[in-house]
Amino acid sequence: MTGDDVEQVLIQAALLESGQDVLLLGGGSLALAAHERVGDGWVYVVQSQVEELEELLGEAHAAGASGVAYLVGEAPVLPLPDSAVAAAVGRIATDEGALGAAADELARVLSAGGRVSFAEPDAGAGKELAHALAAAGFEQVQVERVGEEAVVSGRLG
């Protein structure tokens, strides 16, 4: 399976719908794929590196995508207000021990019933993420193998 396959599974697992706002951790073509799915909704791309955000901005402009915002931040401290988005997708890159804080922060920025879908290259890390999400109040947390990666999804209870 390719990276595109993983991205499609992430989008599908998050149950993105037209008009919804979505948080994207990471970037690349996933930002444009999410934008296509939510239409008039906003895609908030959060990256810790300004250079990566500038590259993504250039790609979005080249594709003619509007409704994509680029924010500097990390999963444990997201630059969004409470209940700002209906879903969060992508990859969580955290320092060791920060996964619980990242899961709590995701619960803060998601609206009631919000969905998450994240890819992890390591199955053990996927299980750790699933545990952290469950501890933060997410329900129906699942870990699915997609090629070499684990896709972790769930819904905020």
N, C-alpha and C positions, 0 to 999 in steps of 0.2 A: 504494500500500500504506500501511496505517496503522501507528501505533506498536504496536497490538495484534498486527498481523501479524508485526512484527519480534520481539516478545516470544514469540510462538508458535514462530518459527523458532529463537530462542535456546534455549527449553526443549527442543525436539526435538533440536537439534544436540548438546546436553549429555547426551542419553540418560539423563535422570533416571529413577530407579526408586524404587519404594516402599521406605521404610526407610532410604534413603541420606541422609547429611547433605550440605548444599550451601552454598557461599559465594555470596552475592549482593552484587555491587558496584553501587551505585546503589540503586534502590528502586522506589517506585511500585507499580503493580498486579503487577509481575513477582514481588514477594515472595509475594503471595497465590497467583499461578499456580504458582510453584515449590512452595509449601507443599501445594497440592492434589495435585501430582504425587508428592511424596515421602511423603505421608501421615504415618507415625509418625517419619519422619526429621526432622532439625532444619534450619531455614533460618537461616543467620547473615548478617544484613544489615549490611554495613559502609559507613558514610558518614562524611565528614569533618565534617559540620555537625550539631550536636546538635539544632537546630530541625527539620531534615529527619527525623531519627530519631524525634523526638517525634510528628511528623505521621504517620509510618508506623505507629508504635505505636498511635495512635488508630484508624487504619484497620483494623489487625489485630484490635484489641479489638472494634470495631464488627462485623467479619465473624465473630467468634468463633474466630479462629485461635489455636491454642496451638502451641508448638514453633517459635516464631520468636524469635530473639535479636537484639538491636540493639546494635551495637558501634561505637565511634568509632575511625576509623582511615582509612588510605589504602592503595592497592595496593602501594606500595613497602615498607610496614611493616604487615603484617596482624596483628591481635591474636588469632591462633589458634596452637595448637601444631602441630608437625610432623605431617604425614599426617592432618590432622583431618577433611578432607572428601573426598567422592568426585567432586565436580564444582564448577566455579565458572562463574557466568554474570553478565551485566549489561553495564556500561560501565566502562572503565578511564579515569579522569581523572588524568593525571599531569603534573607539570611537565616542561618540555622536558629531554630527556636521562635521564629516570627510567624510561623504558619497559623497558629491560633489567633494572633492579632490580625492577620490578613483575613481570616474567615469571619471574625467579628466585624471587621470594617466592611466586608462585603455585605453582611447582614444589615449594617447601618444604611448603606447607600441604595439597597434594593427596596422596591415597594413591596407591599404585602403580596405574598404568593410569587415573588420574584424567582427567577430561575438562574442557575449557574451551569456552565459547561467549560471545563478546563482540561487541557492535555498535559500529560506528564511523560517525559521520555523513559522514566523508570517506574516499574510496577510497584515497588516498595514506596516510592514517593507518592504514587497515586493513592495507595491505601492510607498513607499518612494524611493526605489532603482530604480524603473521604471522612476520616475520623475527625479532623479539625472542623469540617463543615457540619457534621452531625452534632458536635459539641456546641457549635454556634447557633443551633436551632434549625438547621436545614433538615428536611425530610426527604424520603424517597431517594436517598443518596445511593448512587450506583457507580461501579467501576467497570468499564468495558474495554477490552483490548481491541485496538485498531492498529493492525500491523505490529510494529514494535512499541507502540505507545499505549498508555492508559488514558482513557477519557473518563473524567469524573464529572457526574452531573447530579443535580438535586434541585429542590424547591424549598424556598423559605417558608417555614410553617407559620 
